Amino acid sequence: MSDQLTPGHRLLLEFLDMPELLEGIERDADLTSAGLNSGDLIRLALAIEEQTGSPLEDDELTALHTLDGIDQVLTARGATATAEGAS
C-alpha cells in the first residue's frame, strides 16, 4: 500500500501517534473523526511551514483536516512532502 500513498499521506504518517489510524481512511474523510489528535495536525502544519519557509494561511490550516486537503496545500506550495525536509 505504501507505493500508493500520496505525498501528503506519507508526510502525515511521520507525525501520527498512531499511524494505523490512516489505514483505509477515505481521502475526503475528516481526520479528527478518524481519531487523529490536534497534536498530530499541529506537527503536520509546522512541518509544512518549515518546508516551504512561510506560515500557513487560515484557509490552508483548515484544509489540513482531510488527506485531500493536505495534498492540495502541498501542491499549492510546491512542497516536497518528505520528513527529511521537515528536519
N, CA, C and O atoms as CSV, one atom per row, in Angstrom:
chain,resi,resn,atom,element,x,y,z
A,1,MET,N,N,0.807,-1.200,0.000
A,1,MET,CA,C,0.000,0.000,0.000
A,1,MET,C,C,0.853,1.268,0.000
A,1,MET,O,O,0.416,2.298,-0.513
A,2,SER,N,N,2.056,1.211,0.564
A,2,SER,CA,C,2.875,2.408,0.686
A,2,SER,C,C,3.224,3.031,-0.661
A,2,SER,O,O,3.463,4.237,-0.729
A,3,ASP,N,N,3.261,2.237,-1.742
A,3,ASP,CA,C,3.562,2.806,-3.049
A,3,ASP,C,C,2.376,3.575,-3.609
A,3,ASP,O,O,2.532,4.289,-4.599
A,4,GLN,N,N,1.194,3.454,-3.010
A,4,GLN,CA,C,0.002,4.154,-3.461
A,4,GLN,C,C,-0.266,5.414,-2.637
A,4,GLN,O,O,-1.245,6.116,-2.893
A,5,LEU,N,N,0.562,5.704,-1.680
A,5,LEU,CA,C,0.345,6.851,-0.813
A,5,LEU,C,C,0.731,8.145,-1.521
A,5,LEU,O,O,1.700,8.194,-2.278
A,6,THR,N,N,-0.041,9.179,-1.259
A,6,THR,CA,C,0.274,10.496,-1.802
A,6,THR,C,C,1.352,11.143,-0.943
A,6,THR,O,O,1.620,10.679,0.165
A,7,PRO,N,N,1.975,12.211,-1.442
A,7,PRO,CA,C,2.980,12.899,-0.628
A,7,PRO,C,C,2.430,13.375,0.713
A,7,PRO,O,O,3.116,13.276,1.731
A,8,GLY,N,N,1.210,13.886,0.726
A,8,GLY,CA,C,0.616,14.347,1.972
A,8,GLY,C,C,0.376,13.219,2.953
A,8,GLY,O,O,0.558,13.382,4.159
A,9,HIS,N,N,-0.030,12.083,2.436
A,9,HIS,CA,C,-0.268,10.902,3.268
A,9,HIS,C,C,1.045,10.450,3.912
A,9,HIS,O,O,1.093,10.171,5.110
A,10,ARG,N,N,2.106,10.380,3.108
A,10,ARG,CA,C,3.412,9.966,3.640
A,10,ARG,C,C,3.911,10.936,4.701
A,10,ARG,O,O,4.438,10.518,5.732
A,11,LEU,N,N,3.744,12.236,4.449
A,11,LEU,CA,C,4.187,13.228,5.422
A,11,LEU,C,C,3.383,13.110,6.711
A,11,LEU,O,O,3.951,13.150,7.802
A,12,LEU,N,N,2.084,12.968,6.595
A,12,LEU,CA,C,1.236,12.848,7.776
A,12,LEU,C,C,1.613,11.631,8.611
A,12,LEU,O,O,1.601,11.701,9.840
A,13,LEU,N,N,1.943,10.534,7.975
A,13,LEU,CA,C,2.319,9.327,8.708
A,13,LEU,C,C,3.523,9.556,9.620
A,13,LEU,O,O,3.666,8.884,10.642
A,14,GLU,N,N,4.387,10.500,9.254
A,14,GLU,CA,C,5.569,10.790,10.063
A,14,GLU,C,C,5.213,11.429,11.404
A,14,GLU,O,O,6.002,11.378,12.348
A,15,PHE,N,N,4.027,12.029,11.488
A,15,PHE,CA,C,3.683,12.809,12.666
A,15,PHE,C,C,2.567,12.207,13.502
A,15,PHE,O,O,2.160,12.802,14.500
A,16,LEU,N,N,2.073,11.059,13.125
A,16,LEU,CA,C,0.970,10.456,13.857
A,16,LEU,C,C,1.457,9.679,15.063
A,16,LEU,O,O,2.469,8.980,15.009
A,17,ASP,N,N,0.719,9.813,16.150
A,17,ASP,CA,C,0.999,8.996,17.324
A,17,ASP,C,C,0.600,7.547,17.047
A,17,ASP,O,O,1.227,6.619,17.557
A,18,MET,N,N,-0.447,7.358,16.234
A,18,MET,CA,C,-0.948,6.024,15.883
A,18,MET,C,C,-1.168,5.953,14.364
A,18,MET,O,O,-2.292,6.154,13.905
A,19,PRO,N,N,-0.121,5.672,13.577
A,19,PRO,CA,C,-0.229,5.671,12.110
A,19,PRO,C,C,-1.303,4.738,11.566
A,19,PRO,O,O,-1.834,4.972,10.480
A,20,GLU,N,N,-1.629,3.679,12.312
A,20,GLU,CA,C,-2.640,2.734,11.837
A,20,GLU,C,C,-4.020,3.376,11.691
A,20,GLU,O,O,-4.905,2.795,11.064
A,21,LEU,N,N,-4.213,4.569,12.262
A,21,LEU,CA,C,-5.492,5.260,12.123
A,21,LEU,C,C,-5.811,5.606,10.665
A,21,LEU,O,O,-6.977,5.751,10.300
A,22,LEU,N,N,-4.777,5.735,9.839
A,22,LEU,CA,C,-4.997,6.115,8.444
A,22,LEU,C,C,-5.326,4.936,7.534
A,22,LEU,O,O,-5.708,5.137,6.381
A,23,GLU,N,N,-5.186,3.725,8.028
A,23,GLU,CA,C,-5.452,2.554,7.188
A,23,GLU,C,C,-6.908,2.558,6.730
A,23,GLU,O,O,-7.827,2.535,7.549
A,24,GLY,N,N,-7.102,2.589,5.434
A,24,GLY,CA,C,-8.434,2.502,4.859
A,24,GLY,C,C,-9.266,3.765,4.944
A,24,GLY,O,O,-10.438,3.744,4.570
A,25,ILE,N,N,-8.705,4.865,5.423
A,25,ILE,CA,C,-9.490,6.095,5.527
A,25,ILE,C,C,-9.688,6.717,4.144
A,25,ILE,O,O,-8.775,6.736,3.319
A,26,GLU,N,N,-10.883,7.219,3.912
A,26,GLU,CA,C,-11.187,7.875,2.640
A,26,GLU,C,C,-10.429,9.192,2.549
A,26,GLU,O,O,-10.148,9.828,3.564
A,27,ARG,N,N,-10.102,9.592,1.335
A,27,ARG,CA,C,-9.317,10.802,1.107
A,27,ARG,C,C,-10.022,12.075,1.575
A,27,ARG,O,O,-9.373,13.058,1.932
A,28,ASP,N,N,-11.358,12.047,1.568
A,28,ASP,CA,C,-12.090,13.248,1.977
A,28,ASP,C,C,-12.694,13.129,3.378
A,28,ASP,O,O,-13.492,13.973,3.785
A,29,ALA,N,N,-12.318,12.092,4.108
A,29,ALA,CA,C,-12.826,11.896,5.470
A,29,ALA,C,C,-12.151,12.867,6.438
A,29,ALA,O,O,-10.975,13.198,6.282
A,30,ASP,N,N,-12.898,13.311,7.422
A,30,ASP,CA,C,-12.358,14.192,8.453
A,30,ASP,C,C,-11.380,13.393,9.317
A,30,ASP,O,O,-11.760,12.400,9.938
A,31,LEU,N,N,-10.145,13.825,9.352
A,31,LEU,CA,C,-9.101,13.086,10.056
A,31,LEU,C,C,-9.303,13.081,11.569
A,31,LEU,O,O,-8.944,12.110,12.234
A,32,THR,N,N,-9.868,14.143,12.117
A,32,THR,CA,C,-10.097,14.143,13.557
A,32,THR,C,C,-11.202,13.165,13.931
A,32,THR,O,O,-11.169,12.581,15.014
A,33,SER,N,N,-12.173,12.982,13.054
A,33,SER,CA,C,-13.216,11.981,13.302
A,33,SER,C,C,-12.652,10.571,13.220
A,33,SER,O,O,-13.193,9.642,13.820
A,34,ALA,N,N,-11.573,10.417,12.481
A,34,ALA,CA,C,-10.928,9.114,12.338
A,34,ALA,C,C,-10.011,8.804,13.515
A,34,ALA,O,O,-9.499,7.690,13.624
A,35,GLY,N,N,-9.800,9.780,14.396
A,35,GLY,CA,C,-9.010,9.525,15.596
A,35,GLY,C,C,-7.712,10.298,15.701
A,35,GLY,O,O,-6.993,10.143,16.688
A,36,LEU,N,N,-7.382,11.133,14.711
A,36,LEU,CA,C,-6.172,11.931,14.830
A,36,LEU,C,C,-6.398,13.017,15.866
A,36,LEU,O,O,-7.512,13.512,16.033
A,37,ASN,N,N,-5.327,13.382,16.559
A,37,ASN,CA,C,-5.469,14.419,17.573
A,37,ASN,C,C,-4.888,15.741,17.086
A,37,ASN,O,O,-4.221,15.800,16.053
A,38,SER,N,N,-5.148,16.782,17.835
A,38,SER,CA,C,-4.696,18.111,17.431
A,38,SER,C,C,-3.174,18.191,17.366
A,38,SER,O,O,-2.628,18.919,16.538
A,39,GLY,N,N,-2.492,17.456,18.223
A,39,GLY,CA,C,-1.029,17.454,18.183
A,39,GLY,C,C,-0.485,16.920,16.869
A,39,GLY,O,O,0.497,17.442,16.341
A,40,ASP,N,N,-1.126,15.872,16.336
A,40,ASP,CA,C,-0.713,15.330,15.044
A,40,ASP,C,C,-0.831,16.393,13.960
A,40,ASP,O,O,0.074,16.560,13.142
A,41,LEU,N,N,-1.941,17.103,13.958
A,41,LEU,CA,C,-2.184,18.107,12.919
A,41,LEU,C,C,-1.288,19.331,13.097
A,41,LEU,O,O,-0.886,19.952,12.113
A,42,ILE,N,N,-0.978,19.676,14.326
A,42,ILE,CA,C,-0.067,20.794,14.568
A,42,ILE,C,C,1.331,20.456,14.069
A,42,ILE,O,O,1.981,21.281,13.427
A,43,ARG,N,N,1.794,19.237,14.367
A,43,ARG,CA,C,3.118,18.821,13.878
A,43,ARG,C,C,3.159,18.820,12.357
A,43,ARG,O,O,4.166,19.206,11.763
A,44,LEU,N,N,2.076,18.391,11.725
A,44,LEU,CA,C,1.991,18.417,10.265
A,44,LEU,C,C,2.075,19.848,9.740
A,44,LEU,O,O,2.837,20.130,8.815
A,45,ALA,N,N,1.300,20.740,10.326
A,45,ALA,CA,C,1.298,22.143,9.888
A,45,ALA,C,C,2.685,22.759,10.041
A,45,ALA,O,O,3.157,23.461,9.147
A,46,LEU,N,N,3.330,22.501,11.157
A,46,LEU,CA,C,4.673,23.043,11.383
A,46,LEU,C,C,5.680,22.504,10.371
A,46,LEU,O,O,6.557,23.236,9.912
A,47,ALA,N,N,5.556,21.240,10.028
A,47,ALA,CA,C,6.466,20.647,9.042
A,47,ALA,C,C,6.275,21.296,7.674
A,47,ALA,O,O,7.251,21.574,6.977
A,48,ILE,N,N,5.037,21.536,7.292
A,48,ILE,CA,C,4.771,22.178,6.001
A,48,ILE,C,C,5.314,23.604,6.004
A,48,ILE,O,O,5.909,24.048,5.023
A,49,GLU,N,N,5.109,24.314,7.101
A,49,GLU,CA,C,5.638,25.680,7.194
A,49,GLU,C,C,7.153,25.693,7.102
A,49,GLU,O,O,7.733,26.552,6.438
A,50,GLU,N,N,7.792,24.746,7.764
A,50,GLU,CA,C,9.256,24.690,7.717
A,50,GLU,C,C,9.755,24.356,6.313
A,50,GLU,O,O,10.723,24.949,5.839
A,51,GLN,N,N,9.101,23.416,5.656
A,51,GLN,CA,C,9.496,23.030,4.297
A,51,GLN,C,C,9.367,24.174,3.316
A,51,GLN,O,O,10.218,24.361,2.446
A,52,THR,N,N,8.293,24.943,3.462
A,52,THR,CA,C,8.000,25.985,2.475
A,52,THR,C,C,8.530,27.347,2.880
A,52,THR,O,O,8.554,28.269,2.064
A,53,GLY,N,N,8.955,27.488,4.132
A,53,GLY,CA,C,9.561,28.739,4.569
A,53,GLY,C,C,8.584,29.864,4.857
A,53,GLY,O,O,8.992,31.020,4.968
A,54,SER,N,N,7.310,29.548,4.979
A,54,SER,CA,C,6.340,30.592,5.323
A,54,SER,C,C,5.165,30.000,6.083
A,54,SER,O,O,4.838,28.824,5.928
A,55,PRO,N,N,4.531,30.831,6.911
A,55,PRO,CA,C,3.404,30.344,7.705
A,55,PRO,C,C,2.215,29.979,6.821
A,55,PRO,O,O,2.021,30.547,5.747
A,56,LEU,N,N,1.431,29.028,7.294
A,56,LEU,CA,C,0.210,28.651,6.586
A,56,LEU,C,C,-0.857,29.717,6.796
A,56,LEU,O,O,-0.968,30.298,7.876
A,57,GLU,N,N,-1.627,29.962,5.768
A,57,GLU,CA,C,-2.767,30.871,5.860
A,57,GLU,C,C,-3.911,30.148,6.568
A,57,GLU,O,O,-3.894,28.923,6.687
A,58,ASP,N,N,-4.897,30.900,7.036
A,58,ASP,CA,C,-6.034,30.302,7.733
A,58,ASP,C,C,-6.741,29.241,6.896
A,58,ASP,O,O,-7.084,28.175,7.405
A,59,ASP,N,N,-6.958,29.529,5.614
A,59,ASP,CA,C,-7.658,28.554,4.755
A,59,ASP,C,C,-6.824,27.295,4.550
A,59,ASP,O,O,-7.375,26.204,4.397
A,60,GLU,N,N,-5.514,27.435,4.546
A,60,GLU,CA,C,-4.648,26.264,4.426
A,60,GLU,C,C,-4.712,25.416,5.697
A,60,GLU,O,O,-4.762,24.187,5.630
A,61,LEU,N,N,-4.709,26.068,6.835
A,61,LEU,CA,C,-4.807,25.336,8.104
A,61,LEU,C,C,-6.105,24.547,8.191
A,61,LEU,O,O,-6.103,23.400,8.638
A,62,THR,N,N,-7.197,25.140,7.775
A,62,THR,CA,C,-8.477,24.432,7.845
A,62,THR,C,C,-8.548,23.300,6.830
A,62,THR,O,O,-9.314,22.355,7.018
A,63,ALA,N,N,-7.769,23.376,5.763
A,63,ALA,CA,C,-7.764,22.314,4.752
A,63,ALA,C,C,-7.049,21.059,5.236
A,63,ALA,O,O,-7.229,19.988,4.657
A,64,LEU,N,N,-6.243,21.170,6.283
A,64,LEU,CA,C,-5.444,20.040,6.746
A,64,LEU,C,C,-6.251,18.965,7.460
A,64,LEU,O,O,-5.663,18.023,7.991
A,65,HIS,N,N,-7.552,19.070,7.490
A,65,HIS,CA,C,-8.373,18.071,8.192
A,65,HIS,C,C,-8.725,16.862,7.326
A,65,HIS,O,O,-9.363,15.927,7.811
A,66,THR,N,N,-8.317,16.862,6.037
A,66,THR,CA,C,-8.516,15.693,5.169
A,66,THR,C,C,-7.223,15.406,4.409
A,66,THR,O,O,-6.374,16.284,4.258
A,67,LEU,N,N,-7.081,14.172,3.933
A,67,LEU,CA,C,-5.912,13.833,3.117
A,67,LEU,C,C,-5.901,14.639,1.823
A,67,LEU,O,O,-4.842,15.083,1.380
A,68,ASP,N,N,-7.073,14.831,1.211
A,68,ASP,CA,C,-7.151,15.655,0.003
A,68,ASP,C,C,-6.679,17.073,0.280
A,68,ASP,O,O,-5.936,17.655,-0.511
A,69,GLY,N,N,-7.115,17.628,1.409
A,69,GLY,CA,C,-6.725,18.983,1.772
A,69,GLY,C,C,-5.233,19.124,1.971
A,69,GLY,O,O,-4.633,20.112,1.547
A,70,ILE,N,N,-4.630,18.136,2.617
A,70,ILE,CA,C,-3.181,18.160,2.828
A,70,ILE,C,C,-2.459,18.171,1.485
A,70,ILE,O,O,-1.531,18.954,1.281
A,71,ASP,N,N,-2.883,17.309,0.576
A,71,ASP,CA,C,-2.243,17.271,-0.742
A,71,ASP,C,C,-2.453,18.571,-1.511
A,71,ASP,O,O,-1.555,19.014,-2.228
A,72,GLN,N,N,-3.617,19.184,-1.374
A,72,GLN,CA,C,-3.870,20.454,-2.056
A,72,GLN,C,C,-2.947,21.548,-1.540
A,72,GLN,O,O,-2.412,22.335,-2.322
A,73,VAL,N,N,-2.762,21.598,-0.233
A,73,VAL,CA,C,-1.871,22.597,0.353
A,73,VAL,C,C,-0.435,22.349,-0.118
A,73,VAL,O,O,0.260,23.286,-0.510
A,74,LEU,N,N,0.002,21.105,-0.081
A,74,LEU,CA,C,1.366,20.785,-0.522
A,74,LEU,C,C,1.562,21.131,-1.998
A,74,LEU,O,O,2.593,21.687,-2.375
A,75,THR,N,N,0.593,20.809,-2.816
A,75,THR,CA,C,0.691,21.106,-4.245
A,75,THR,C,C,0.739,22.611,-4.480
A,75,THR,O,O,1.560,23.092,-5.261
A,76,ALA,N,N,-0.130,23.350,-3.813
A,76,ALA,CA,C,-0.173,24.797,-3.985
A,76,ALA,C,C,1.130,25.457,-3.561
A,76,ALA,O,O,1.536,26.466,-4.137
A,77,ARG,N,N,1.779,24.893,-2.564
A,77,ARG,CA,C,3.031,25.460,-2.066
A,77,ARG,C,C,4.263,24.847,-2.728
A,77,ARG,O,O,5.382,25.305,-2.499
A,78,GLY,N,N,4.066,23.828,-3.536
A,78,GLY,CA,C,5.198,23.170,-4.175
A,78,GLY,C,C,6.088,22.438,-3.203
A,78,GLY,O,O,7.283,22.281,-3.453
A,79,ALA,N,N,5.522,21.982,-2.085
A,79,ALA,CA,C,6.303,21.294,-1.056
A,79,ALA,C,C,6.651,19.885,-1.503
A,79,ALA,O,O,5.925,19.271,-2.285
A,80,THR,N,N,7.759,19.384,-1.004
A,80,THR,CA,C,8.211,18.049,-1.364
A,80,THR,C,C,7.570,16.956,-0.547
A,80,THR,O,O,7.581,15.793,-0.950
A,81,ALA,N,N,7.014,17.306,0.593
A,81,ALA,CA,C,6.308,16.364,1.470
A,81,ALA,C,C,7.174,15.193,1.909
A,81,ALA,O,O,6.752,14.038,1.852
A,82,THR,N,N,8.376,15.498,2.344
A,82,THR,CA,C,9.209,14.454,2.923
A,82,THR,C,C,9.574,14.850,4.337
A,82,THR,O,O,9.752,16.031,4.636
A,83,ALA,N,N,9.681,13.892,5.178
A,83,ALA,CA,C,10.027,14.168,6.560
A,83,ALA,C,C,11.434,14.763,6.644
A,83,ALA,O,O,11.715,15.551,7.547
A,84,GLU,N,N,12.315,14.397,5.718
A,84,GLU,CA,C,13.663,14.941,5.722
A,84,GLU,C,C,13.631,16.446,5.547
A,84,GLU,O,O,14.438,17.157,6.145
A,85,GLY,N,N,12.700,16.943,4.728
A,85,GLY,CA,C,12.569,18.375,4.530
A,85,GLY,C,C,12.047,19.085,5.748
A,85,GLY,O,O,12.208,20.297,5.884
A,86,ALA,N,N,11.416,18.334,6.645
A,86,ALA,CA,C,10.857,18.922,7.849
A,86,ALA,C,C,11.903,19.044,8.953
A,86,ALA,O,O,11.656,19.679,9.978
A,87,SER,N,N,13.065,18.438,8.747
A,87,SER,CA,C,14.098,18.466,9.790
A,87,SER,C,C,14.828,19.781,9.805
A,87,SER,O,O,15.730,19.977,10.620
